[in-house]
Amino acid sequence: MGLSEEVVVTGTPVQNSTTFLDSEFRYLLFPVIYSIFFIFGFIANFYVLFVLWSLREAKAMGEIRIYMTNLTIADLLFVCVLPFWISYYRRRGDWIFEDFMCRLTGSFFFINAYGSILFLGAISLNRYWAVTRPLDAASLDHRRRGIIVCALIWVFTISISVPYLLSPATKQDLDKIRCFEGYQNETNSYKKKVASIHFSIIGMFFVVFFLVVLCNSLIAQALLSQQFPQSKFHSDTFISKKSNSSTMSSSKKPRGVKRRALQMLLAVVGVFALCFLPHHIVQGPWVLAVLQITEGWGHVAYDQDTRQMLNDAHQITLALMGLNCILDPVVYFFATRKFRRFIVNHMKKIARGEACSHSANILDSVDSKHQSQRLHSIHQPSNDKELNEV
């Protein structure tokens, strides 16, 4: 999944004068790790859909549920095509399916990666807006805004993947058929176009990554700057006196709520830092090493050891990027208290052997606690109520 990993052998060009720069360990790594991703990713993401559907029936979540649902669908697109890639790597890089399936599975990998990046960015912006500007956030139509944002993300990621769907993706390499590997013998002008696309995507990632880090840093700063109430009487008196002042400076949250909110921030940034950041750091140098542009923009003089090192690193970052299909449900767990409460209650039901037949009771419990919190939050500041959703 990616560009070619061929390099030109120096000397007089003859037929089959290229050799495939390979990383042998990937034929052991990817069948194992993709099998793990397939099993756990399939179970985890379908369970997430079940939880989100149940919470939709209970009307317990809003805009963030829309982002979670779409992110889960993006993960399932990747999980469902993993058996094709497991077969590809078990056969040591030999694609036995139709060219269309190569294009489709590669496109789903791309859509999952960059759809996940953008949906996690949207979740971060949603949490930032809810914490720092709760009145503005509450005054808008959350559902419509979430649908519009998700539609724009899908249109953007699918439109970028269209060239991968329309262009042939398989190439003959001696006795094997490679999938999304084999750009080395293209013209310099074509290689530069490919490199430009990749560097544009890398630039987009770092813009989103910067926004995610910025939003979550501001949320963490706002949470940590709040003071814990010394007593219920003093807290109530203080809040009543400050009801018309800045919402963030007057907010008083229990230690547990702040801790869970900070855990959510660390989960989002952690997924970016572990799954996506290494890949996009390596991707730029790797693209230039693989394309081997001979002159002008994009030409670099890598030696063979450097090419091999970049190719090995690229394989590892690809594996890390696939890990997001398992880690995204962890982000959901920390994203909202309703989501956590439903899962905890459901697991308790399963432990008692009651399982899904008592989902309605779980929803009733979630709703009753939500109503109790709503009554209790009447005397709380607006941003206090928003943070209770974290």
C-alpha positions in Angstrom: 0.0 0.0 0.0 1.9 3.0 -1.2 4.4 3.9 -3.8 6.9 1.6 -5.6 9.8 0.2 -3.6 12.0 -0.4 -6.7 15.4 1.2 -7.2 17.5 1.4 -10.3 20.6 -0.8 -10.5 23.5 1.3 -11.7 25.0 0.3 -15.0 23.8 -0.1 -18.5 20.0 -0.3 -18.7 18.8 -3.7 -20.0 15.6 -5.5 -19.7 14.7 -6.2 -16.1 17.5 -3.9 -15.0 15.6 -2.9 -11.9 15.6 -4.7 -8.6 12.9 -4.6 -5.9 14.0 -2.8 -2.7 12.3 -5.1 -0.2 12.0 -5.4 3.5 11.7 -9.1 4.2 10.4 -8.7 7.7 7.1 -7.2 6.4 6.1 -10.7 5.1 6.1 -11.8 8.7 4.9 -8.6 10.3 1.9 -7.7 8.3 0.1 -11.1 8.2 0.3 -11.3 12.0 -0.4 -7.7 12.9 -3.2 -7.3 10.3 -4.9 -10.5 11.6 -4.9 -9.0 15.1 -6.2 -5.7 13.7 -8.9 -7.6 11.8 -10.2 -9.6 14.8 -10.1 -6.9 17.5 -10.9 -4.0 15.1 -14.0 -5.9 13.7 -15.3 -6.7 17.2 -14.5 -3.3 18.8 -15.9 -1.2 16.0 -19.1 -3.1 15.6 -19.6 -3.0 19.4 -19.0 0.8 19.2 -21.8 1.0 16.5 -24.1 -0.9 18.8 -23.4 1.5 21.7 -23.8 4.6 19.5 -27.0 3.2 18.1 -28.3 2.5 21.6 -27.4 6.0 22.8 -29.1 7.4 19.8 -32.3 5.7 20.8 -31.9 7.1 24.3 -31.2 10.6 22.8 -28.2 10.7 25.2 -25.6 12.2 22.9 -25.4 14.9 20.2 -22.9 16.2 17.7 -20.0 14.1 18.9 -22.0 10.9 18.4 -22.1 11.8 14.7 -18.4 12.2 14.5 -17.9 8.9 16.4 -20.2 7.0 14.1 -18.5 8.2 11.0 -15.1 7.5 12.4 -16.2 4.0 13.2 -17.5 3.5 9.7 -14.1 4.7 8.3 -12.3 2.2 10.6 -14.6 -0.6 9.4 -13.9 0.1 5.8 -10.2 -0.5 6.5 -10.9 -3.6 8.7 -13.1 -5.2 6.0 -10.3 -5.2 3.4 -7.6 -6.4 5.7 -8.0 -10.1 4.6 -6.9 -9.0 1.0 -3.7 -7.5 2.4 -3.1 -10.4 4.7 -3.2 -12.6 1.6 -0.9 -10.3 -0.3 1.8 -10.3 2.3 1.5 -14.0 3.0 2.2 -14.5 -0.7 5.3 -12.3 -0.3 3.9 -9.4 -2.2 2.0 -11.2 -4.9 -1.5 -9.8 -5.7 -3.8 -12.7 -6.9 -7.0 -10.7 -7.1 -8.3 -8.4 -9.8 -6.8 -5.0 -10.4 -10.0 -3.3 -9.3 -9.8 -5.0 -5.9 -6.2 -3.6 -5.5 -7.5 -0.1 -6.3 -10.5 -0.5 -4.0 -8.6 -1.9 -1.0 -5.8 0.7 -1.4 -8.4 3.4 -1.5 -10.2 2.2 1.6 -6.8 2.2 3.4 -6.3 5.9 2.3 -9.9 6.9 3.2 -9.6 5.3 6.6 -6.3 7.0 7.4 -7.2 10.5 6.4 -10.8 10.2 7.3 -9.7 9.2 10.8 -7.3 12.1 11.0 -10.1 14.6 10.0 -12.8 13.1 12.2 -10.4 13.1 15.3 -9.7 16.7 14.4 -13.5 17.4 14.4 -13.9 15.7 17.8 -11.1 17.9 19.2 -12.7 21.0 17.8 -16.1 19.9 19.2 -14.6 19.4 22.7 -12.7 22.7 22.5 -15.8 24.6 21.5 -17.9 22.9 24.2 -15.4 23.8 27.0 -14.3 27.3 26.0 -17.5 28.6 24.3 -20.4 26.6 25.7 -23.1 29.3 25.2 -22.2 29.6 21.5 -22.0 25.9 21.0 -25.3 25.3 22.7 -27.1 28.0 20.5 -26.4 26.2 17.3 -28.0 23.1 15.7 -25.5 20.5 16.7 -26.9 17.7 14.6 -27.0 19.7 11.4 -23.4 21.0 12.0 -22.1 17.5 12.6 -23.8 16.1 9.5 -22.4 19.0 7.4 -18.8 18.5 8.8 -18.9 14.8 8.2 -20.3 15.2 4.7 -17.4 17.6 3.9 -14.9 15.1 5.3 -16.2 12.2 3.3 -16.4 14.3 0.1 -12.8 15.5 0.6 -11.3 12.1 1.4 -13.2 10.2 -1.4 -12.3 12.9 -4.0 -8.6 12.6 -3.1 -8.9 8.8 -3.5 -10.6 8.9 -6.9 -7.3 8.9 -8.8 -6.3 5.7 -7.0 -9.6 4.1 -8.0 -9.4 5.2 -11.6 -5.8 4.4 -12.4 -4.4 0.8 -12.8 -2.7 -0.2 -9.5 -1.1 -3.5 -10.3 2.3 -4.0 -12.0 4.2 -7.0 -13.1 7.4 -7.6 -11.2 9.2 -10.7 -12.5 6.9 -13.6 -11.4 4.8 -11.5 -9.1 2.1 -8.9 -9.4 2.6 -5.9 -7.1 -0.2 -3.8 -5.8 0.4 -0.1 -5.4 4.1 -0.7 -5.9 5.9 0.1 -9.1 6.3 3.8 -10.1 10.1 3.6 -10.6 10.1 3.4 -14.4 7.7 6.3 -14.9 8.8 9.6 -16.4 10.3 12.3 -14.3 7.3 14.6 -14.9 4.9 11.8 -13.7 7.0 11.1 -10.6 7.0 14.8 -9.7 3.2 14.9 -9.9 3.0 11.9 -7.6 5.5 13.5 -5.2 3.6 16.8 -5.2 0.4 14.9 -4.2 2.1 13.1 -1.4 3.7 16.3 0.0 0.4 18.1 -0.2 -1.2 15.3 1.9 1.7 15.5 4.3 1.2 19.2 4.7 -2.5 18.8 5.3 -1.8 16.3 8.0 0.6 18.6 9.9 -2.0 21.4 9.7 -4.6 19.2 11.2 -2.1 17.8 13.8 -1.2 21.4 14.8 -4.9 22.3 15.3 -5.5 19.1 17.3 -2.5 19.8 19.6 -3.5 23.4 19.9 -7.2 22.7 20.8 -6.3 20.0 23.3 -3.6 22.1 24.9 -6.1 25.0 25.3 -8.7 22.6 26.8 -6.0 21.2 29.2 -4.9 24.7 30.2 -8.5 25.7 30.9 -9.2 22.6 33.0 -5.9 22.8 35.0 -6.5 26.5 35.6 -9.7 25.8 37.5 -9.6 25.7 41.3 -11.2 22.9 43.3 -14.0 23.9 45.7 -13.1 23.7 49.3 -16.6 22.9 50.4 -20.1 22.7 49.0 -21.2 25.9 50.8 -18.2 27.9 49.7 -18.5 26.5 46.2 -22.1 27.4 45.8 -21.5 30.9 47.2 -18.6 31.4 44.9 -20.5 30.2 41.8 -23.5 32.4 42.6 -21.3 35.5 43.0 -19.5 34.7 39.7 -22.5 33.7 37.6 -22.1 36.7 35.2 -18.3 36.5 34.9 -16.2 34.6 32.4 -17.5 31.0 32.2 -14.1 29.3 32.3 -12.8 31.3 35.3 -16.0 30.5 37.3 -16.2 26.8 36.5 -15.7 24.5 39.5 -15.3 20.8 38.5 -14.7 17.8 40.7 -11.3 16.2 40.4 -12.6 13.1 38.7 -14.3 14.9 35.9 -11.1 16.9 35.2 -9.1 13.7 35.2 -11.4 12.0 32.7 -11.3 15.1 30.5 -7.6 15.1 30.5 -7.5 11.4 29.7 -9.6 12.1 26.7 -7.2 14.8 25.5 -4.3 12.4 26.0 -6.1 9.7 24.1 -6.7 11.9 21.0 -3.2 13.3 20.9 -1.8 9.9 21.7 -3.5 8.3 18.7 -2.2 11.1 16.4 1.4 10.8 17.9 1.5 7.0 17.8 -0.5 6.1 14.7 -0.1 9.0 12.2 2.9 11.2 13.2 5.7 8.7 12.5 4.2 7.8 9.1 4.1 11.4 7.9 7.6 12.1 9.2 9.0 9.2 7.2 6.7 9.5 4.2 8.4 12.6 2.6 12.0 11.2 2.5 10.7 7.8 1.6 8.7 9.0 -1.3 11.7 10.7 -2.8 13.9 7.7 -2.2 11.4 5.4 -3.9 10.5 7.6 -6.9 14.2 8.2 -7.7 13.6 11.5 -9.6 16.8 11.9 -11.7 16.9 15.7 -12.1 15.2 18.9 -10.9 12.8 19.1 -8.0 12.6 16.0 -5.9 16.0 14.7 -6.9 18.0 13.3 -3.9 21.2 11.3 -3.9 20.3 8.6 -1.3 22.7 5.7 -1.1 21.5 2.1 -0.9 21.7 1.8 2.9 19.6 5.0 3.3 17.0 3.7 0.9 16.8 0.4 2.8 16.6 2.2 6.2 13.7 4.5 4.9 11.9 1.5 3.4 12.2 -0.5 6.7 10.9 2.5 8.7 8.1 3.0 6.2 6.8 -0.6 6.8 6.8 0.0 10.6 4.9 3.3 10.3 2.3 1.6 8.0 1.7 -1.0 10.8 1.4 1.8 13.3 -1.1 3.7 11.1 -3.3 0.6 10.9 -3.4 0.5 14.7 -5.8 3.4 14.8 -8.7 1.1 14.0 -8.3 -0.5 17.5 -7.3 2.7 19.3 -10.1 4.9 18.1 -12.7 3.1 20.4 -10.4 4.0 23.3 -10.9 7.7 22.3 -14.6 7.2 22.3 -14.4 5.7 25.8 -12.8 8.9 27.1 -14.8 11.3 24.9 -18.1 11.4 26.9 -19.3 10.1 30.2 -22.5 8.7 28.7 -20.5 6.4 26.4 -18.4 5.2 29.4 -21.4 4.7 31.6 -23.2 2.6 29.0 -20.2 0.4 28.4 -19.6 -0.1 32.1 -23.2 -1.0 32.8 -23.4 -3.3 29.8 -20.3 -5.1 30.8 -21.8 -5.6 34.3 -24.9 -7.0 32.7 -22.8 -9.4 30.6 -20.8 -10.5 33.7 -24.2 -11.4 35.3 -25.3 -13.3 32.2 -28.0 -10.8 31.3 -26.1 -9.4 28.2 -27.9 -7.5 25.4 -31.4 -8.6 26.4 -31.3 -5.9 29.1 -30.0 -3.1 26.9 -33.3 -1.2 27.5 -32.6 -1.2 31.3 -29.1 0.1 30.7 -30.6 2.9 28.5 -33.1 3.7 31.2 -30.3 3.9 33.8 -28.3 6.2 31.5 -31.3 8.4 30.9 -32.3 8.6 34.5 -28.8 9.6 35.6 -28.7 12.1 32.8 -32.0 13.7 33.9 -30.7 13.8 37.5 -27.5 15.5 36.4 -29.6 18.0 34.3 -31.6 18.9 37.4 -28.5 19.2 39.4 -26.8 21.4 36.7 -29.5 24.1 36.8 -27.4 26.0 39.3 -24.1 25.3 37.5 -22.4 27.6 35.0 -22.9 26.7 31.3 -19.4 25.4 30.8 -19.8 23.3 33.9 -22.7 21.5 32.2 -20.7 21.0 29.0 -17.8 19.6 30.9 -20.1 17.0 32.5 -20.4 15.5 29.1 -16.7 14.8 29.1 
